[in-house]
Amino acid sequence: MRLFQKLQTKIFLYFILVVLIPLVSLGIFSYLNSTKLLEKQVLHQQSQTIGLIENNIQLMLDDVQDISSYIMNNETFQNLLNQPKPDEYSRSQQTMLAYLSNLKTAKSYISFIIVYGENGFVYRDFKDFYREVVPYQQLIETPTYIATAAKEGEANWMFSSDPLFPYLQQYNEVMVGRRVTNIYDADQKLGMLFMGIRREALLDSIQDIEISATTHLLLVDDNYNLVASNQKSRDIEYYRDGDLDFKKRLLNPGQAPVIRVNGLDYYVSTAQVEPYEWKVVSLTPLKEIRQQHQVLLKFTLIASISLLLIVALLSIFLSRNVTSPIRRLLRSMNDFKRGDFNQKVAVESRDEVGLLTQKYNQMVAELNELIQKVYISQTNQKMIELKTLQAQIEPHFLYNTLDYIFLNSKINGDDDTAEVVRSLSQLFRISLNRGSDYYSLENEINQIKAYVNIQQARFPHRFKTEYAIDPAVEPYLTSKLLLQPIVENAIIHSFDYKEKGQGLLRIAGFLSEKCITFTVEDNGKGMTEQQVATLLEVSAQGSGGYGIKNVNERLTMLFGEDYRLHIASTIGTGTTVTIRLPIIHNEEEWVSLYESHSHR
C-alpha cells in the first residue's frame, strides 16, 4: 500500500484516468460529428463576418446621410440658397463653406461635394483634383435629377457620379443626391446637393475582414449593380455577365444556400444593409470547407492513435519529472535543518516547482547574508565600543594639561603659543565629543576653524583662509570629522609649491531643499584625473590620501552612493572638493538613517 501513497504513483494513475479515457471517447466523438460541427462553425463564422461588413457599410452610409441632412437643413446654408446669389459672403456663410471644404479632409471617404442652387449659386469641392461639372440647366433634363427630385429630400443613392461631369468622364465612386427644400416651406425648392463616396473606402470595409483566401465578397446596390468586391475583375465576371434571374437567386438564396458558379459549388450567405437595400454577399467554396474537415478528421485519428501508444511512457516520465525536483528540495531542506547552511538546489525548470526552488535558494542566500551581516555588525560594534572606551580614558587629564599650557603662555606673554594651545584644546574637545560619533554642524565648523588656526601657526605665510558658511546649516547633525581630512589634504599637498604669494583656501557651506553642501576650494597646484581617481581609491597602506578615501567610504556607508565625494581639479589652477550631506534635524532621524544605511 505504500506504493499508492507516493506522489509519483498518484500522478501516474491520475494521468491515465484523466487523459487516456477522455481521449479515446473524444476521438470517437470527433470522428462521428466533426463534419457537421465544422460546417456549422464555418457557416456561422461566415454569417457573423458578413454581418460585421454590413454593419461597417451601414455606418458609413448613415454617416454620409447624416452629414447631408445637416448641410441641407443648416439655416445658414438655407439662407445662402434662398436669397439672390451674394457678391460677398457673410462671416457665417464663410464658416459654412469652410465646413464643407473641411469635410473631405475629416471624412476621407468623401471625394466631392457639389451644390446647385435655384438662385444660380454653385459650390463644388473635390478631394483629389478639380473637375468640370455640367450646368444646372443641363442637369435638370437628366434621369439623375429626375430620380433625385422624386425622392422629395430623401437620399438617392446612385451607382455612378458620371452624369454630373461632362465629356463622359468616369470616376471610381458612388454618389448620393438630395433635393434641398426650404425647412419652413417644403414646397419651395432651393436646389440640389450631391456627395461622392470613394469606392476604395467601401472596398476597405470588405478587404479588412477576411473569411478565407478563396471567399468572394460582393457589395451590391438596390439595382443589382456591383459596387465593390474583394476579387479581381476577371474573377467576378460571372456576376457582371449573369442574367437578372441569376443575380436575384444569388442575392436571395433562401433555403438553398448552395449555388454553382463556373463548375464549383459555393455556399452563399447574404446580409442586407438597412435601410438602403444594399446587400453584402459572401461565396465560400464548399470544397474548402470539406477539405478543412478532412484535415481535422485525419489529425484527430492520428493524434488519438499516437497518444494511445505513448501515454503510458509519457505518464511515467512526467510523474518522475515532477517529483524529482521536489525530492531534491526536501533533501536540501533536511540538510539545512541539521545545520548545513550552504545549500543551493539547481533550478531545472520555470514552472511552479522551479519557482519554489528559486525562492528557496534566495531564502537560504538571504539567511546566510543576514547571519554574516549580524556577525560583522556585532564585531564592528565591539571594535567601536573599544575605540570609544580608549578615547575616553582620562580625557580630562589632557584638557587640564592643555589649559595649564595655555594659561602659562598667557602669563609669560606668549600669545601666539597660547592661541595655538587654545585651538588644539578646542580641536580635541570637539573631536572626542564625549565618545559620540555625531554632532552638530556648528561643532564641525568650529573644529575646522581650530584646525586651520593651528596650521596657519605652523605655516604662517603659506596660505590664507576665507569662510562663506551659511549660519542656517549649524543646527543640523552629521558624522564627526568629515571636513578636516579634506582641509588637511589641501593645506599639506596643494600649497607646498607656493613660493610667490600666499595660497587661498576657501571653505563654503549652504543649505538647499534637499541637502547641505560644503565646498573646500584651493588655488594650489591641482591634480590630474588619474591622481583624483587614485586619491579616492588609495589603500590603507598607501603613502597618502587615506583620509580622503576614509571620508568617501564613510559618506557612502552612512548616507548612500548619492553622497559620494566629488573632486574637480585642474593642474596649475587648483582643486574643488564638494561634499553633500543629508538634512538631519534631530537624534531620532540620525539613528534611523544610521540603521538604514550603515548596516546594509
C-alpha positions in Angstrom: 0.0 0.0 0.0 3.0 2.3 0.4 3.3 2.3 -3.3 0.0 4.1 -3.7 1.0 6.7 -1.1 3.8 8.1 -3.3 3.1 11.2 -5.3 4.7 9.7 -8.4 2.3 6.8 -8.4 -0.7 9.1 -7.8 0.3 11.3 -10.7 0.7 8.3 -13.0 -2.8 6.9 -12.1 -4.5 10.3 -12.4 -2.8 10.9 -15.8 -4.2 7.5 -17.0 -7.7 8.2 -15.8 -7.9 11.9 -16.8 -6.1 11.7 -20.2 -6.5 8.3 -21.7 -10.2 7.6 -21.2 -11.4 11.1 -22.3 -9.0 10.9 -25.2 -10.5 7.7 -26.6 -14.0 9.0 -26.1 -13.2 12.3 -27.8 -11.6 10.6 -30.8 -14.7 8.5 -31.4 -17.0 11.5 -30.9 -14.9 13.7 -33.2 -14.9 11.0 -35.9 -18.7 10.9 -35.9 -19.5 14.6 -35.5 -16.6 16.7 -36.8 -18.1 17.2 -40.3 -21.3 18.7 -39.2 -19.7 20.7 -36.4 -17.1 22.2 -38.6 -19.6 23.1 -41.3 -21.8 24.8 -38.8 -18.9 26.7 -37.3 -17.6 27.9 -40.7 -21.1 28.9 -41.9 -21.8 30.7 -38.6 -18.5 32.5 -38.8 -19.2 33.5 -42.3 -22.6 34.9 -41.4 -21.1 36.8 -38.5 -18.3 38.2 -40.7 -20.6 39.5 -43.4 -22.8 40.9 -40.7 -19.8 42.8 -39.5 -19.1 44.0 -43.0 -22.8 45.0 -43.4 -22.6 47.0 -40.1 -19.4 48.8 -41.3 -21.1 49.7 -44.7 -24.2 50.8 -42.9 -22.3 53.1 -40.5 -20.6 54.7 -43.5 -23.8 55.2 -45.4 -25.6 56.5 -42.3 -22.7 58.9 -41.7 -22.9 60.3 -45.3 -26.7 60.6 -44.9 -26.4 62.4 -41.6 -23.8 64.8 -43.0 -26.0 65.6 -46.0 -29.0 66.2 -43.7 -27.0 68.5 -41.6 -25.9 70.5 -44.6 -29.2 70.8 -46.3 -31.0 71.8 -43.0 -28.4 74.2 -41.9 -30.0 77.7 -41.5 -27.0 79.5 -42.9 -26.9 77.1 -45.9 -30.7 77.6 -46.4 -30.3 81.4 -46.4 -27.5 81.1 -48.9 -29.8 79.3 -51.4 -32.9 81.2 -50.5 -31.5 84.7 -51.4 -30.1 86.1 -54.6 -26.6 85.0 -55.1 -24.5 87.4 -53.0 -21.4 89.2 -54.3 -19.7 88.8 -50.9 -20.3 86.1 -48.3 -21.1 86.9 -44.7 -19.0 85.5 -41.9 -21.5 82.8 -41.1 -21.7 81.8 -44.7 -17.9 81.8 -45.0 -17.9 79.5 -41.9 -20.4 77.2 -43.6 -18.4 77.0 -46.8 -15.2 76.3 -44.8 -17.1 73.5 -43.0 -18.0 72.0 -46.4 -14.4 72.3 -47.5 -13.0 70.6 -44.4 -15.5 67.7 -44.7 -13.4 65.9 -47.4 -10.4 66.1 -45.0 -12.3 64.9 -41.9 -14.1 62.2 -43.8 -11.6 60.6 -46.1 -14.2 58.6 -48.0 -15.9 61.8 -49.4 -14.5 62.5 -52.9 -16.5 65.6 -53.7 -19.4 67.9 -52.6 -21.4 69.7 -55.3 -24.3 72.1 -54.5 -26.6 73.6 -57.2 -28.9 76.5 -56.1 -32.1 77.6 -57.8 -30.7 81.1 -57.4 -27.7 80.4 -59.6 -25.3 79.5 -56.7 -22.9 76.7 -57.5 -20.5 75.2 -55.0 -18.1 72.4 -55.9 -15.2 71.0 -53.9 -13.1 67.9 -54.8 -10.7 65.8 -52.7 -8.0 64.9 -55.3 -8.3 67.2 -58.3 -10.6 69.8 -59.8 -13.3 68.7 -62.2 -15.7 70.5 -64.5 -19.4 69.9 -63.7 -22.4 70.1 -66.0 -24.5 73.3 -65.8 -27.6 73.1 -63.6 -30.0 73.6 -66.6 -28.4 70.7 -68.4 -28.6 68.6 -65.2 -32.3 69.2 -64.9 -33.0 67.2 -68.0 -31.1 64.1 -66.9 -32.6 61.0 -65.2 -30.2 61.7 -62.2 -32.0 64.9 -61.5 -35.5 63.4 -62.0 -34.8 60.4 -59.7 -33.3 62.6 -57.0 -36.1 65.2 -57.2 -38.7 62.3 -56.9 -37.3 61.4 -53.5 -38.5 64.8 -52.2 -35.5 65.4 -50.0 -34.7 61.8 -49.1 -31.3 60.4 -50.1 -31.0 59.0 -53.6 -28.0 56.6 -53.9 -26.6 56.2 -57.4 -24.1 53.7 -58.7 -22.1 56.3 -60.5 -21.3 60.0 -60.5 -20.8 60.2 -64.2 -23.9 62.3 -65.0 -22.5 65.3 -63.1 -19.4 65.6 -65.3 -19.2 66.4 -69.0 -17.1 64.6 -71.7 -18.2 61.2 -70.5 -15.7 61.2 -67.7 -15.8 58.2 -65.4 -14.7 58.1 -61.7 -14.4 55.3 -59.3 -17.1 56.4 -56.9 -20.8 56.2 -55.9 -22.9 59.2 -55.3 -25.8 60.3 -53.1 -28.1 63.1 -54.1 -30.7 65.1 -52.2 -33.1 67.8 -53.2 -32.8 70.8 -50.9 -36.1 72.4 -49.8 -37.0 75.3 -47.5 -37.1 73.9 -44.0 -40.1 76.2 -43.3 -41.9 75.7 -46.7 -41.4 72.2 -48.1 -42.9 73.3 -51.4 -40.1 75.8 -52.1 -37.3 74.1 -53.9 -33.9 75.6 -53.2 -31.5 73.3 -55.1 -29.6 70.0 -55.2 -26.9 68.5 -53.0 -24.6 65.8 -54.3 -21.8 64.0 -52.4 -19.4 61.4 -53.9 -18.2 58.4 -52.0 -14.9 56.7 -53.0 -15.3 53.0 -53.9 -11.9 52.4 -52.3 -13.5 53.3 -48.9 -16.3 50.8 -49.4 -13.7 48.2 -50.6 -11.6 48.8 -47.5 -14.6 47.7 -45.4 -14.7 44.4 -47.3 -10.9 43.8 -47.6 -10.2 44.5 -43.9 -12.2 41.4 -43.0 -11.3 38.0 -44.4 -13.3 34.8 -44.1 -10.9 32.7 -46.2 -8.4 33.2 -49.0 -10.9 31.9 -51.6 -14.1 33.5 -50.3 -15.7 36.0 -52.7 -17.2 39.1 -51.0 -19.6 41.3 -53.1 -21.3 44.6 -52.2 -24.4 45.1 -54.4 -26.8 48.1 -54.5 -30.6 48.0 -54.8 -30.4 47.9 -58.6 -28.1 44.8 -58.6 -25.1 46.9 -59.5 -21.8 45.6 -58.2 -20.4 48.4 -56.0 -17.3 46.7 -54.7 -15.6 43.3 -54.4 -12.5 41.7 -52.8 -11.8 39.8 -56.0 -10.1 40.9 -59.2 -12.4 41.9 -62.1 -11.8 38.6 -64.1 -12.7 36.5 -61.0 -16.2 38.1 -60.8 -17.2 38.2 -64.4 -19.7 35.6 -63.6 -21.7 38.3 -61.8 -21.4 41.0 -64.3 -22.2 38.6 -67.2 -25.0 36.8 -65.3 -28.6 37.4 -66.1 -31.1 39.0 -63.8 -32.5 35.7 -62.5 -29.0 34.5 -61.5 -28.4 37.8 -59.6 -31.8 37.5 -57.8 -31.1 33.9 -56.8 -27.6 34.9 -55.6 -28.9 37.8 -53.5 -31.8 35.8 -52.1 -30.7 32.2 -51.6 -33.4 31.4 -49.2 -33.5 27.6 -48.3 -30.9 26.7 -51.0 -27.7 28.5 -49.8 -25.5 26.5 -52.3 -25.1 27.9 -55.8 -23.0 26.6 -58.7 -20.6 29.0 -60.3 -18.1 28.1 -63.1 -18.4 24.4 -62.2 -17.8 24.9 -58.4 -20.3 24.8 -55.6 -20.3 27.8 -53.3 -22.1 28.4 -50.0 -23.9 31.7 -50.2 -24.6 34.0 -47.3 -26.1 37.4 -47.5 -26.7 40.4 -45.2 -28.9 43.4 -46.1 -27.7 46.9 -45.4 -30.8 48.6 -44.0 -32.5 50.8 -44.9 -30.6 51.2 -48.2 -31.5 47.7 -49.6 -27.9 47.1 -50.5 -26.6 43.6 -49.9 -23.3 42.1 -48.8 -22.8 38.6 -50.4 -20.2 36.0 -49.5 -19.4 32.9 -51.5 -17.2 30.3 -49.9 -16.3 27.1 -51.9 -17.8 24.0 -50.2 -14.7 22.1 -51.3 -12.6 24.3 -49.0 -14.9 23.6 -46.1 -14.8 19.9 -46.6 -11.0 19.9 -47.0 -10.8 21.6 -43.6 -13.0 18.8 -42.3 -10.8 16.1 -43.8 -7.7 17.7 -42.3 -9.3 17.9 -38.9 -10.5 14.3 -39.1 -7.2 12.8 -40.1 -5.4 14.8 -37.4 -7.8 13.6 -34.8 -7.4 10.0 -35.7 -3.6 10.1 -36.0 -3.3 12.0 -32.7 -5.6 9.6 -30.9 -3.8 6.5 -32.1 -0.3 8.0 -31.4 -1.3 9.2 -27.9 -2.7 5.7 -27.1 0.7 4.3 -27.7 2.8 6.8 -25.8 0.5 7.7 -23.0 1.9 5.1 -20.6 5.6 6.1 -21.2 4.7 9.8 -21.1 2.8 9.4 -17.8 5.9 7.7 -16.2 8.2 10.4 -17.5 6.0 13.3 -16.4 5.5 11.9 -12.9 9.2 11.4 -12.4 9.9 14.8 -13.8 7.5 16.5 -11.4 8.5 14.6 -8.3 12.3 14.5 -8.8 12.9 18.3 -8.1 10.6 18.1 -5.1 12.6 15.2 -3.7 15.9 17.2 -4.2 14.3 20.2 -2.5 13.2 18.1 0.5 16.8 16.6 0.9 18.2 20.1 0.9 15.7 21.3 3.5 16.6 18.4 5.8 20.4 19.2 5.4 19.6 22.9 6.2 17.6 21.8 9.3 20.7 19.8 10.5 22.8 23.0 10.3 24.4 22.9 6.9 23.5 26.4 5.7 25.5 26.3 2.4 22.6 24.9 0.4 21.7 25.6 -3.2 19.4 23.4 -5.3 19.8 23.5 -9.1 16.8 25.2 -10.9 15.9 23.0 -13.9 12.5 24.3 -14.9 10.4 27.5 -15.0 7.2 26.0 -13.6 5.9 26.3 -10.1 8.4 23.8 -8.7 11.2 25.7 -10.4 9.9 29.0 -8.9 9.7 27.3 -5.5 13.3 26.1 -5.8 14.4 29.6 -6.9 12.7 31.2 -3.9 14.2 28.6 -1.6 17.7 29.4 -2.9 17.1 33.1 -2.4 15.8 32.5 1.2 18.9 30.4 2.0 21.2 33.1 0.5 19.5 35.9 2.4 19.7 34.0 5.6 23.4 33.4 5.1 23.9 37.0 4.3 21.9 38.1 7.3 24.0 35.8 9.5 27.2 37.3 8.1 25.9 40.8 8.5 24.9 40.2 12.1 28.3 38.7 12.8 30.2 41.6 11.1 27.9 44.2 12.7 28.5 42.7 16.2 32.2 42.6 15.6 32.3 46.2 14.3 30.2 47.3 17.2 32.6 45.8 19.7 35.6 47.4 18.0 33.8 50.8 18.0 33.0 50.4 21.7 36.6 49.5 22.4 37.9 52.5 20.5 35.4 54.8 22.2 36.4 53.5 25.6 40.1 54.1 24.7 39.4 57.6 23.5 37.5 58.4 26.7 40.4 57.3 29.0 41.2 60.2 31.1 40.4 63.0 28.6 40.3 65.5 31.5 44.0 64.9 32.1 44.7 66.1 28.5 42.3 69.0 28.8 43.8 70.1 32.1 47.4 69.9 30.7 46.4 72.0 27.7 44.7 74.6 29.9 47.8 74.8 32.0 50.0 75.4 29.0 47.5 78.0 27.7 47.5 79.9 31.0 51.2 79.7 31.4 51.7 81.1 27.9 49.4 83.9 28.6 51.2 84.7 31.8 54.6 84.7 30.0 53.2 87.0 27.2 53.4 84.3 24.5 50.0 85.0 22.9 50.8 83.1 19.7 51.6 79.9 21.6 48.5 80.4 23.8 46.3 80.7 20.8 47.7 77.5 19.2 47.1 75.7 22.5 43.6 77.0 22.8 42.8 75.9 19.3 44.4 72.5 20.0 42.3 72.1 23.1 39.1 73.0 21.3 40.1 70.6 18.5 40.4 67.7 20.9 37.3 68.6 22.8 35.1 68.6 19.7 36.8 65.6 18.1 36.3 63.4 21.2 32.7 64.7 21.7 32.3 62.5 24.8 32.6 59.3 22.7 29.6 60.1 20.4 30.1 59.5 16.6 27.9 62.5 15.5 27.4 66.1 16.5 26.0 69.4 15.1 27.5 71.1 12.0 28.3 74.0 14.3 30.8 71.8 16.1 32.2 70.6 12.7 32.7 74.2 11.6 34.4 75.2 14.9 36.6 72.1 14.7 37.7 73.1 11.2 38.4 76.6 12.3 40.5 75.4 15.2 42.5 73.0 12.9 43.1 75.8 10.4 44.3 78.2 13.1 46.9 75.5 14.2 48.1 75.0 10.6 48.3 78.7 10.0 50.5 79.0 13.1 52.8 76.2 11.6 52.8 77.8 8.1 52.2 81.5 8.6 53.0 82.5 5.0 51.8 79.5 3.1 48.0 80.3 2.8 45.2 82.4 3.9 41.6 81.3 4.6 38.1 82.6 3.6 34.9 81.3 5.1 31.5 81.6 3.4 29.3 79.3 5.5 25.6 80.0 5.9 24.7 80.0 9.7 21.5 78.2 8.8 23.4 74.9 8.4 24.7 74.9 12.0 21.8 73.2 13.9 21.8 70.1 11.7 23.5 66.9 12.7 26.3 65.0 10.8 29.1 62.5 11.4 32.3 63.6 13.0 35.5 64.6 11.2 34.2 64.9 7.6 35.7 68.2 6.6 39.0 68.0 8.5 40.7 65.4 6.2 39.7 67.4 3.1 41.1 70.6 4.5 44.3 68.9 5.7 44.9 67.5 2.2 44.5 70.9 0.7 46.9 72.5 3.2 49.6 69.8 3.1 49.6 69.0 -0.6 48.1 71.9 -2.5 50.3 74.8 -1.2 53.7 73.1 -0.8 55.0 74.6 -4.0 53.8 78.2 -3.4 56.9 80.4 -3.4 55.4 83.7 -4.6 52.5 84.9 -2.6 50.1 83.1 -0.4 47.7 80.3 -1.4 44.0 80.8 -0.9 41.8 78.2 0.9 38.1 78.9 0.7 35.6 76.9 2.7 31.9 77.4 1.9 28.6 75.8 3.0 25.0 76.4 2.2 21.5 74.8 2.8 19.2 73.8 -0.1 15.8 72.0 -0.1 17.3 68.5 -0.5 20.7 68.6 1.2 23.5 70.6 2.8 26.5 71.3 0.5 30.1 72.2 1.6 32.9 73.0 -0.8 36.7 73.2 0.0 38.4 75.1 -2.7 42.1 76.0 -3.2 44.2 77.6 -5.8 47.1 75.2 -5.4 48.9 73.1 -7.9 45.9 70.9 -8.8 45.7 67.2 -9.9 45.3 65.1 -13.0 42.2 62.9 -13.5 44.3 59.9 -12.7 45.6 61.4 -9.4 42.0 62.2 -8.4 40.9 58.6 -9.1 44.0 57.3 -7.2 43.1 59.6 -4.3 39.7 58.1 -3.9 40.9 54.5 -4.3 44.1 54.7 -2.2 44.6 51.8 0.1 45.2 51.9 3.8 48.9 51.1 3.2 49.3 53.9 0.7 51.6 56.8 1.3 49.0 59.5 1.4 45.3 60.3 0.8 43.9 57.7 3.2 41.9 60.4 5.0 40.1 61.4 1.7 39.2 57.7 1.0 38.1 57.2 4.6 35.7 60.2 4.3 34.3 59.0 1.0 33.7 55.5 2.4 32.0 56.8 5.5 29.7 59.0 3.4 28.6 56.2 1.1 28.3 53.8 4.0 26.2 56.2 6.2 24.2 58.0 3.6 24.4 56.1 0.3 26.0 56.4 -3.1 24.3 59.7 -3.8 26.5 61.4 -1.2 29.9 60.3 -2.7 32.7 62.9 -2.7 33.1 64.9 -5.9 36.6 66.2 -6.8 37.2 68.7 -9.6 40.8 69.7 -10.2 43.0 71.3 -12.9 46.7 71.3 -13.0 48.1 74.8 -12.1 44.6 76.1 -11.2 43.5 74.4 -8.1 41.1 71.8 -6.7 37.5 71.9 -5.5 36.1 69.2 -3.3 32.3 69.0 -2.9 30.7 67.2 -0.1 26.9 66.7 0.2 25.2 65.8 3.5 21.5 64.9 4.2 19.4 67.2 6.3 19.2 65.6 9.7 17.2 67.6 12.2 17.4 65.5 15.4 18.8 62.4 17.1 15.9 60.3 16.1 16.5 61.0 12.4 20.2 60.3 12.8 19.5 56.9 14.4 17.0 56.0 11.7 19.4 57.0 8.9 22.3 55.2 10.6 20.4 52.0 10.9 19.1 52.0 7.4 22.5 52.6 5.7 25.4 51.6 7.8 24.3 48.0 8.2 23.1 47.2 4.7 
